[in-house]
Amino acid sequence: MFEEGGAMKVRDIMSGTIHACSPDTNLAEAAMMMWDGDCGVIPVVKEGNQAAGMITDRDICIAVATRNRRAEEIRVGDVIGPQLFSCSPDDDVRIALRLLGERKVRRLPVVNEKRELVGILSFNDIILEAKEAKGRKGAPSYEEILNALKAVCGHRFTAVAA
């Protein structure tokens, strides 16, 4: 894994084996990929394995429910947002953890210097490698992880009373 006492890098804990779809994939196919892979998110890549975005099971549900169209008729590229938040395999995990919290996302695509998709970093990956922060360096503390997760779970919008 990583050298004891050294900073934990994203490459040390990311999931490297991933399935991706293209912006032209329809939502039914993307949902089937999630079902087959037992996951709730699929990275979206353009030609040359260039990271273009992420599509979640929630994105699919909302798109189908709000567009009055069948999942087979809606393209992934019509649903994903224009911004892609990502990290590098060489990033310190603490920096990636901060980005997860700031952007309110549970997973980040990991891209190389050419913006090619090389993996995914999730809260699960970080939590499974965490150590208690009793003077040990390298992995984020449970407190750091919990603070980032609290930021992700916070409401994005303020509810308006009726």
C-alpha positions, 0 to 999 in steps of 0.5 A, spaced: 500 500 500 503 506 502 509 507 506 508 508 513 509 515 515 508 518 508 502 521 505 496 516 502 496 517 495 489 516 491 493 511 487 494 507 493 486 506 495 482 508 488 478 502 485 482 501 478 477 496 475 472 500 472 466 500 467 464 506 463 459 509 458 459 514 453 455 520 452 451 517 447 449 511 451 442 511 453 439 511 460 437 504 460 443 501 458 447 505 463 442 503 469 443 495 466 451 497 467 450 499 474 445 493 476 451 488 473 456 492 476 452 492 483 454 500 483 450 506 483 455 510 479 458 510 472 463 514 469 462 517 462 468 518 457 469 521 450 473 518 445 480 516 447 477 515 454 477 522 456 473 523 462 466 527 461 462 526 467 459 521 472 452 519 471 448 516 478 442 512 479 439 518 482 440 522 475 437 516 471 431 516 476 430 524 476 431 524 468 426 519 466 421 521 471 421 529 469 422 528 462 416 524 460 420 519 456 423 512 456 430 511 459 432 508 452 430 515 449 434 519 453 442 519 452 447 520 458 450 526 455 443 529 456 443 528 463 450 529 466 452 536 468 457 540 465 462 540 470 467 534 472 470 534 479 476 529 479 482 528 482 489 525 480 492 518 482 498 522 485 494 527 489 494 526 497 488 523 499 486 528 504 486 533 498 481 529 495 477 528 501 476 535 502 474 536 494 469 530 496 466 535 501 466 541 498 463 539 491 458 534 495 459 528 491 461 521 494 465 519 488 471 522 484 473 520 477 481 519 477 484 522 471 491 522 469 495 528 466 491 527 459 485 527 463 484 519 461 480 516 466 484 511 470 480 509 476 474 512 481 475 514 488 470 513 493 468 514 500 468 507 501 475 506 499 477 512 504 473 509 510 476 502 509 483 505 509 482 510 515 486 509 521 485 513 528 489 519 528 493 517 534 499 520 532 500 516 526 500 519 519 498 517 512 491 516 512 486 521 514 483 520 521 476 518 522 474 525 524 476 528 517 472 523 514 466 524 518 467 532 517 467 531 509 461 526 509 457 531 513 458 536 508 456 531 503 450 530 506 448 537 508 442 540 504 444 543 497 438 547 497 434 551 503 427 548 503 421 553 502 416 553 507 409 552 503 
